[in-house]
Amino acid sequence: MKVLSIRITCLVFVLVLSINAAYSQRAEIVYKNKDYKAARKGRFFAVIHDSLDISKHPLIAKLKGVSLNSGKQNLDKIYRSFYYNANELGANSFKIDSIIGAGTNSITMILSVYCISKKERKLNTSLFSGNSIYLIGGLKTGAEAPTFKLNDEKTKLNPLEYFEFPLEVGEKLKINVGGALGATSTFTGIEGSKTLYLSLQGSGIGSGSRSNSIGINTGRINSVGEDFGQLLIRVLNKGN
């Protein structure tokens, strides 16, 4: 009976941990505007630039999410949940209200979600600075930091960190992963070009669930959706 009791206790403990882990990856609606009537579901999920005037747009809801950044439980999962829940409510854009634990193994975020027009989205995109490359590290704490080369110099990018490379017009940035038999991409600063968000294969980053992907894929250097990338550089640590 004592052995059975211990087994049951262990089973309950594992079950509680599993429920807590699963719950942490789902966005929680902490406020919902009951007066807002959505014309249709949202079809994208954009970070709203601080300069975009949304004063005439009603707040649709506030979402809360916690990312534990371990195994399959990471920022990609919680972002997908934010995306899905916001779209279901008729929202297609968001502002970050608060971030607790940025760059740690437990990150809590609260987002305010809105609905902007296609014209506003185009304007919003143009407000973000271009001609920069962001290289995103892994999203799992404790994961091995991949070694790669930037302009032929060896470097490492730790988990939950990112590198920023502003490029002048004509300036080049060469990224090599895996040496002579690996993948190499060279990026050149062009006037008016978009900011790019990149990850190394195996770093645990998805596209950000239907986010706008720029289509770069050289086998080990992959694109990250613009909106997901914008969120990541706000919740990860900036590497040196």
Secondary structure, 3 states (H helix, E strand, C coil): CHHHHHHHHHHHHHHHHHHHHHHHCCCEEEEECCCCCCCCCCCCCEECCCCCCCCCCCCCEEEEEEECCECCECHHHHHHHHHHHHHHCCCCEEEEEEEECCCCCCEEEEEEEECCCHHHHHHHHHHCCCCEEEEECCCCCCCCCCEEEECCEEEECCCCEEEEEECCCCCEEEEEECHHHCEEEEEECCCCCCCEEEEECCCCCCCCCCCCCCCCECCCEEECCHHHHHHHHHHCEECC
